[in-house]
Amino acid sequence: MPYDDSGWRNFGTFGANRSPENVRGGAALGRALEDALSRMIIEGGIKSPVTSPRGLKARLKYLNSDAGIQALREVGITVRPRTVKNWFAGTQKPSNANLELIDTAYWNLRTRRILANLGAFKQHLNNRGRGTAVEIHPINQDLVDEHARRANLTGDQAIRTLPAVRYVWDEAVSAMEAGDARALEEIWDDIITELDSDWGAYTYVSHVGLGA
């Protein structure tokens, strides 16, 4: 599996494509962005369970709007509008079944709002100019023909970490949102140039993780 300065040449000739996790770096970056976005949605959400008074109150406060009421209806809540108003006022407690639906409505609305405006996600990755760490795992060589396996891509030392990748995240998030594979590849090439002479070995990877 020789490679040149532009990355792998004839990728898959000796079996690197037999492992489904081995993909172009841009594709792995897109997956990593989606994973980081999911974490931001979940980790930035309400921590208290909906079954606790605090958790229920926080969710109902978030849902107390026309958009929130619509989210409640979308998950199947069928109580009268007056009952919903009583929930918001704290004068009536929802049934256990409706508690679960309220929780679902909360997460649906939070997710929808974040996906509709990814500016907060871009800020999260930019981290006030400090950037985000990127962990790069080399291709999985388990199914590569033995004579073609590269020693420099084996073991923990082959996992590379760039501690502070900057200036690419606005474009990367926009490319992820648009499903622009070519733009993600170009951004990936920019990222791995920080690996100096080793960058060509990481044109294809098995996993990319973001420290965000």
URFEN-V629589 format. One record per residue. N is the residue number from 0. RES is the residue in one small letter. PHI is phi in whole degrees, 0 to 359 (NA if undefined). OMEGA is omega as a letter, one per 30 degrees, with the letter a starting at -180 (* if undefined). D_LAST is the distance of its C-alpha to the last C-alpha in Angstrom with 2 decimals. Layout:
N_RES_PHI_OMEGA_D_LAST / N_RES_PHI_OMEGA_D_LAST
This chain:
0_m_NA_l_32.84 / 1_p_293_l_33.37 / 2_y_221_l_31.05 / 3_d_244_a_31.69 / 4_d_294_l_29.80 / 5_s_263_l_28.71 / 6_g_114_a_27.08 / 7_w_293_l_28.71 / 8_r_258_a_32.32 / 9_n_55_a_33.60 / 10_f_304_l_30.51 / 11_g_99_a_31.79 / 12_t_304_a_35.26 / 13_f_250_l_34.99 / 14_g_103_a_32.89 / 15_a_297_a_29.21 / 16_n_276_l_29.02 / 17_r_285_l_30.35 / 18_s_268_a_26.96 / 19_p_295_l_25.19 / 20_e_283_l_21.67 / 21_n_281_a_22.71 / 22_v_221_l_21.75 / 23_r_301_a_21.42 / 24_g_300_l_18.24 / 25_g_296_l_17.81 / 26_a_295_l_18.09 / 27_a_295_l_15.50 / 28_l_295_l_13.07 / 29_g_300_l_14.05 / 30_r_297_a_13.44 / 31_a_296_l_9.91 / 32_l_295_l_9.30 / 33_e_297_l_11.30 / 34_d_296_a_9.56 / 35_a_294_l_6.13 / 36_l_294_l_8.72 / 37_s_298_l_10.61 / 38_r_297_a_8.21 / 39_m_296_l_7.95 / 40_i_298_a_11.70 / 41_i_284_a_12.49 / 42_e_289_l_10.70 / 43_g_270_a_11.81 / 44_g_274_a_15.20 / 45_i_291_a_18.32 / 46_k_275_a_18.28 / 47_s_295_l_22.09 / 48_p_294_a_23.87 / 49_v_295_a_26.10 / 50_t_282_l_29.06 / 51_s_269_l_28.74 / 52_p_304_a_30.40 / 53_r_294_a_27.33 / 54_g_295_l_25.10 / 55_l_295_a_27.84 / 56_k_300_a_28.53 / 57_a_295_l_24.94 / 58_r_293_a_24.79 / 59_l_293_l_28.23 / 60_k_297_l_27.45 / 61_y_293_a_24.59 / 62_l_271_a_27.03 / 63_n_279_l_29.96 / 64_s_196_l_30.40 / 65_d_300_l_32.03 / 66_a_295_l_28.77 / 67_g_293_l_28.15 / 68_i_297_l_31.72 / 69_q_298_l_31.39 / 70_a_297_l_28.32 / 71_l_296_l_30.49 / 72_r_293_a_33.29 / 73_e_296_l_31.18 / 74_v_272_l_30.26 / 75_g_105_l_33.96 / 76_i_285_a_34.81 / 77_t_240_a_38.50 / 78_v_293_a_39.68 / 79_r_292_l_41.68 / 80_p_306_l_40.13 / 81_r_297_l_41.85 / 82_t_296_l_40.06 / 83_v_299_l_36.67 / 84_k_298_l_37.80 / 85_n_294_l_38.83 / 86_w_299_a_35.40 / 87_f_299_a_33.86 / 88_a_280_a_36.59 / 89_g_80_a_36.05 / 90_t_263_l_39.67 / 91_q_213_a_39.16 / 92_k_263_l_36.79 / 93_p_293_l_35.63 / 94_s_293_l_36.79 / 95_n_301_l_34.56 / 96_a_297_a_34.33 / 97_n_287_l_33.32 / 98_l_300_l_30.70 / 99_e_297_l_28.90 / 100_l_291_l_29.36 / 101_i_298_l_28.11 / 102_d_299_l_24.86 / 103_t_297_l_24.57 / 104_a_298_l_25.51 / 105_y_299_a_22.90 / 106_w_293_l_19.99 / 107_n_298_a_21.69 / 108_l_291_l_22.08 / 109_r_300_l_18.58 / 110_t_298_a_17.27 / 111_r_299_a_20.06 / 112_r_293_a_19.43 / 113_i_292_a_15.76 / 114_l_292_l_16.79 / 115_a_284_l_19.76 / 116_n_214_a_17.92 / 117_l_274_l_14.59 / 118_g_300_l_14.82 / 119_a_295_l_12.50 / 120_f_292_l_9.71 / 121_k_298_l_10.79 / 122_q_298_l_10.84 / 123_h_300_a_7.31 / 124_l_285_l_6.43 / 125_n_292_l_9.64 / 126_n_52_l_8.91 / 127_r_55_l_12.71 / 128_g_86_a_13.52 / 129_r_276_l_11.64 / 130_g_78_a_9.40 / 131_t_229_l_6.39 / 132_a_288_l_7.50 / 133_v_236_l_9.07 / 134_e_255_a_11.10 / 135_i_241_l_14.29 / 136_h_258_a_16.86 / 137_p_293_l_20.39 / 138_i_299_l_22.66 / 139_n_281_a_24.25 / 140_q_263_a_27.80 / 141_d_303_a_29.40 / 142_l_257_l_31.41 / 143_v_282_l_32.13 / 144_d_308_a_35.77 / 145_e_304_a_36.19 / 146_h_292_a_37.92 / 147_a_258_a_35.06 / 148_r_289_a_32.17 / 149_r_257_a_30.58 / 150_a_297_a_30.32 / 151_n_286_l_27.61 / 152_l_247_a_25.23 / 153_t_239_l_26.04 / 154_g_90_a_24.57 / 155_d_298_a_21.52 / 156_q_293_l_22.32 / 157_a_278_l_21.64 / 158_i_280_a_17.90 / 159_r_253_l_16.56 / 160_t_236_l_13.51 / 161_l_257_a_12.94 / 162_p_288_a_11.35 / 163_a_207_l_10.98 / 164_v_277_a_11.41 / 165_r_238_l_12.77 / 166_y_72_a_14.99 / 167_v_250_a_14.24 / 168_w_286_l_11.63 / 169_d_300_l_14.36 / 170_e_293_a_16.51 / 171_a_295_l_14.06 / 172_v_294_l_13.21 / 173_s_297_l_16.95 / 174_a_293_l_17.88 / 175_m_299_a_15.88 / 176_e_298_a_17.57 / 177_a_276_a_20.88 / 178_g_66_a_20.70 / 179_d_270_a_21.68 / 180_a_296_a_21.57 / 181_r_295_l_23.41 / 182_a_296_l_21.05 / 183_l_297_l_18.07 / 184_e_295_l_20.36 / 185_e_296_l_21.22 / 186_i_294_l_17.67 / 187_w_299_l_17.10 / 188_d_300_l_20.32 / 189_d_296_a_19.16 / 190_i_295_a_16.08 / 191_i_283_l_18.27 / 192_t_298_l_21.02 / 193_e_291_l_19.23 / 194_l_276_l_20.48 / 195_d_57_a_23.98 / 196_s_291_a_26.70 / 197_d_274_a_24.56 / 198_w_300_a_22.69 / 199_g_298_a_25.25 / 200_a_287_a_24.56 / 201_y_243_l_21.03 / 202_t_295_l_22.17 / 203_y_253_a_22.11 / 204_v_217_l_19.57 / 205_s_259_a_19.13 / 206_h_195_l_15.35 / 207_v_231_l_12.18 / 208_g_239_l_8.82 / 209_l_249_l_5.47 / 210_g_276_a_3.78 / 211_a_213_*_0.00
